Amino acid sequence: MIHHIERAEEIYLLTAFVMDSGVKRILPSLKKAAERGADIRLLTGDYLCITQPKALKKLIAELPSAEVRLWQNDGRSFHPKAYLFRFSSGGHVVVGSSNLSASALDGGIEWSLSAASDQEQLFEHSAESFMNLFQHECTVPVNIKTIERYEQIFDAFHSTKDVHKVWTQSEEEAVMFGEPEDQDVPEEVFETSVAGEIAPREAQQQALQALTETMDLGYDKAMIVMATGLGKTYLAAFFARQFKRVLFIAHREEILRQAKASFEHVSGEWTTGLLTGTEKQMNEDVIFASVATLSRKHYLDQYHPETFDLIVVDEFHHAAAVSYQKIINHFKPGFLLGITATPDRNDGKDVFAICDGNEAYNMNFWKAIQHQWLAPFHYYGVYDETDYSKIRWLSSGYDQEQLEQVQLRKGMAEKIYAAWNRHRQTRTIAFCSSIKQAEFLADYFREQGKQVTALHSKSGYSRQKAIKELHEGLLDVIFTVDLFNEGVDIPPVDTLLFVRPTESLTIFTQQLGRGLRLFEGKSHCTVIDLIGNYRNADVKLKVFDQDPSSFERDHKTVIPDMPEGCKVELETSIIDLVKEMGKNRLQVRDRLINELDDLTLEMGERPTYLQFHRMASIPSIFVKRTFGSYVYLLKSAGKLTDDEEKAADLYKDWFIEVEKTGMVKSYKMVVLLAMLERGPESWYKPVTAEEIAYSFHHYLTEKKYRKVIDFSDKKGKSLWEYDEKKVAKLLKDMPLAKWSGSSGGLVKFEDNQFLFNIPEPDDELQKELYELTKQICQYRLEEYFEKKASKPKTN
């Protein structure tokens, strides 16, 4: 291993358990590899709490450039062992029984297969499999915060259980042999595009016009939100016709193949190629690349940052993930376009900031239904009496074994069948929690004389065949496990059956979109949903709100108003359940603190105000409403240092003033930013309008959209070219005088001297006051321009 580490440019280590002794053994070689720029990634697991926290601490402390992730036990054993090395030519794979411990690497009795691969096929296949696990939803980044959380679990486990002496027989067998991984093997997708259709539809025409306008404003990034079924990929292809070289990235190979076909349909002038685990076409006009492949150093380094004129990020709600960010941060395209039907990552992680807050066009499924571009729906909520509060919740969902114990009951199958038979139409997709549930329900429906199949990674039943038979009416129901969330459209489907707890609003919205495509003879889509007291059961109904921006649902009105053709019917027990869950749901104050804790854990450090705004699943506007300032959210959550807390107490009025002062234009915060440029010791001291005129003007004109938004009046246009006297006069007439008059004495402008009338900080508080003020200023500017730039661009 050390011999390979010393030569490799990519080092991927996959080991179920990591021990301090093993880290010490190879750490010197890994540090040398990191110094020469090798791409190092390590994935380990928390199964049975064998991985040592001190080993993880050593890894992140000694290898800050390496990416380390931890697989969180989801009810299955986790103990692969593989060591992958790519060299300048060829690769090497070691697969076997050795975990990362000194005894396993040096002196223990272990069997491993070590294989060189001059043609790289073995390495490529192994590396793709590694990346699939590395990016799995069960993994979390290893940082000081996630280690602290794991260490608590580790200590509690070992305080009550000697893991080496009291393993049960099943645990021992799992440690020795493992259990098979449920993997979705991509297949060819049934192509449903209409042959010969190369002219943009109306929604696509509107989006293209919006993109033209946003480019005219000087934006080089934009996000398009379009409901499933409106042709996001074709839109990207139409838009791409004005660019020479295009990169299209997505996280699944089947999406890439479908996109490639769509682009080729729009224009035959392009040469197109796939960059995936199985194909490596890297020099064509349009490259369709999988994130797992392109995010790897070996492939990313082969492209100059300015290679592509346009980059299209499909399913843009994933774009905040580390693997996507590696790609986005590497390139400097002429334009970056993100397309998605669901703009939030992980039910709320904001991706707006990745495109400078520029949502060029939004056509969600509500608007599309009202335009008659998608089918209306009839939603039936059926009460599920299962007590989910008694089922253990793991980091990524309910404990699979415990969940199956309540799902795989004849009484549950009878209830599901009765609800389906009462409301169904002709062709149904049923979304299940697990393979066992899908097979169990398929067997029960067959006993009732229905034509059904269970479609999953182990079924051996072709997805293309299943879709074809459903289309032709040979199947009544396809029971599936997450195979139809993204990238596949089946227009004839007129019934959706949800027999799983809704743990992700993003996935629920994607699955809902599977039934809304228009089709001849289809009047509406029937949605049958079993609802119990599972997590998010009440919150999921906000998907049906036409105004999803309303953060706190009025639980007195459980059923929102529906547009013509749509309806929502909930059984009385569900209405009572939702009202009760609404009463018990955490107050906004507690949710903000919990969100701050979660982000701190995810990032490994306390988020700035801007990071909280970009990433939190609760709108940042509630920070000001609830705490007065982000500073006091931090204080309430115990996240301030002692000196920061002193500054928070001494300068409370100041922080609240910066947070709450009115902003018809951005000018006040631009002035503050210009003053902050003078540093922690001087930023609050007197300044003249002439002294900050250049910084003020430069900020508002360096980005064209800022200039258009805030210098668009007749007087402002004369300031597009810098003139110190004119800019200084604007400053005196507007932000300096107006802020002075509205601040209650905290801001003063007298005798051409502008200053902040706050107590002069001691040396020990200068940095804290400066940094906290700067965070509020940066947040307010970004939030202001996001709002101004996101005015509706649709009819």
Stockholm file with secondary structure:
# STOCKHOLM 1.0

chainA/1-795         MIHHIERAEEIYLLTAFVMDSGVKRILPSLKKAAERGADIRLLTGDYLCITQPKALKKLIAELPSAEVRLWQNDGRSFHPKAYLFRFSSGGHVVVGSSNLSASALDGGIEWSLSAASDQEQLFEHSAESFMNLFQHECTVPVNIKTIERYEQIFDAFHSTKDVHKVWTQSEEEAVMFGEPEDQDVPEEVFETSVAGEIAPREAQQQALQALTETMDLGYDKAMIVMATGLGKTYLAAFFARQFKRVLFIAHREEILRQAKASFEHVSGEWTTGLLTGTEKQMNEDVIFASVATLSRKHYLDQYHPETFDLIVVDEFHHAAAVSYQKIINHFKPGFLLGITATPDRNDGKDVFAICDGNEAYNMNFWKAIQHQWLAPFHYYGVYDETDYSKIRWLSSGYDQEQLEQVQLRKGMAEKIYAAWNRHRQTRTIAFCSSIKQAEFLADYFREQGKQVTALHSKSGYSRQKAIKELHEGLLDVIFTVDLFNEGVDIPPVDTLLFVRPTESLTIFTQQLGRGLRLFEGKSHCTVIDLIGNYRNADVKLKVFDQDPSSFERDHKTVIPDMPEGCKVELETSIIDLVKEMGKNRLQVRDRLINELDDLTLEMGERPTYLQFHRMASIPSIFVKRTFGSYVYLLKSAGKLTDDEEKAADLYKDWFIEVEKTGMVKSYKMVVLLAMLERGPESWYKPVTAEEIAYSFHHYLTEKKYRKVIDFSDKKGKSLWEYDEKKVAKLLKDMPLAKWSGSSGGLVKFEDNQFLFNIPEPDDELQKELYELTKQICQYRLEEYFEKKASKPKTN
#=GR chainA/1-795 SS CHHHHTTCSEEEEEESCBCHHHHHHHHHHHHHHHHTTCEEEEEEECGGGCSCHHHHHHHHHHCTTSEEEEECCCSSCCCCEEEEEECSSCEEEEEESCCBSHIIIIISCCCEEEEEETTSHHHHHHHHHHHHHHTCTTEEECCHHHHHHHHHHHHHHHHHCCTTTCCCHHHHHHHHHCCCCCCCCCCCCCCCCCTTCCSCCHHHHHHHHHHHHHHHTTCSEEEEEECTTSCHHHHHHHHHTTCSSEEEEESCHHHHHHHHHHHHHHCSSSCEEEESSSCBCCSSSEEEEEHHHHTSHHHHTTSCTTSCSEEEESSGGGTTSHHHHHHHHHCCCSEEEEEESSCEETTTEECGGGGTTCEEEEECHHHHHHTTSSCCEEEEEEECCCCGGGSCEETTEECHHHHHHHHSCHHHHHHHHHHHHHHCCSCEEEECSSHHHHHHHHHHHHHTTCCEEEESTTSCCCHHHHHHHHHTTSCSEEEESSSSSSSCCCTTCCEEEECSCCCCHHHHHHHHHTTCSCCTTCCCEEEEEEECSCTTTTGGGGGGCSCTTCCSCCTTSCSCCCCTTCEEEECHHHHHHHHHHHHHSCCHHHHHHHHHHHHHHHHSSCCCHHHHHHHCSSCTHHHHHHHSSHHHHHHHTTCSCHHHHHHHHHTHHHHHHHHHSCCSSSHHHHHHHHHHTTCTTTTTSCBCHHHHHHHHHHHHHHSHHHHHHHSCSHHHHTTSSCCHHHHHHHHIIIIIHHHHHHSTTSEEEETTEEEECCCCCCHHHHHHHHHHHHHHHHHHHHHHHHHHHTCCCCC
#=GC SS_cons         CHHHHTTCSEEEEEESCBCHHHHHHHHHHHHHHHHTTCEEEEEEECGGGCSCHHHHHHHHHHCTTSEEEEECCCSSCCCCEEEEEECSSCEEEEEESCCBSHIIIIISCCCEEEEEETTSHHHHHHHHHHHHHHTCTTEEECCHHHHHHHHHHHHHHHHHCCTTTCCCHHHHHHHHHCCCCCCCCCCCCCCCCCTTCCSCCHHHHHHHHHHHHHHHTTCSEEEEEECTTSCHHHHHHHHHTTCSSEEEEESCHHHHHHHHHHHHHHCSSSCEEEESSSCBCCSSSEEEEEHHHHTSHHHHTTSCTTSCSEEEESSGGGTTSHHHHHHHHHCCCSEEEEEESSCEETTTEECGGGGTTCEEEEECHHHHHHTTSSCCEEEEEEECCCCGGGSCEETTEECHHHHHHHHSCHHHHHHHHHHHHHHCCSCEEEECSSHHHHHHHHHHHHHTTCCEEEESTTSCCCHHHHHHHHHTTSCSEEEESSSSSSSCCCTTCCEEEECSCCCCHHHHHHHHHTTCSCCTTCCCEEEEEEECSCTTTTGGGGGGCSCTTCCSCCTTSCSCCCCTTCEEEECHHHHHHHHHHHHHSCCHHHHHHHHHHHHHHHHSSCCCHHHHHHHCSSCTHHHHHHHSSHHHHHHHTTCSCHHHHHHHHHTHHHHHHHHHSCCSSSHHHHHHHHHHTTCTTTTTSCBCHHHHHHHHHHHHHHSHHHHHHHSCSHHHHTTSSCCHHHHHHHHIIIIIHHHHHHSTTSEEEETTEEEECCCCCCHHHHHHHHHHHHHHHHHHHHHHHHHHHTCCCCC
//
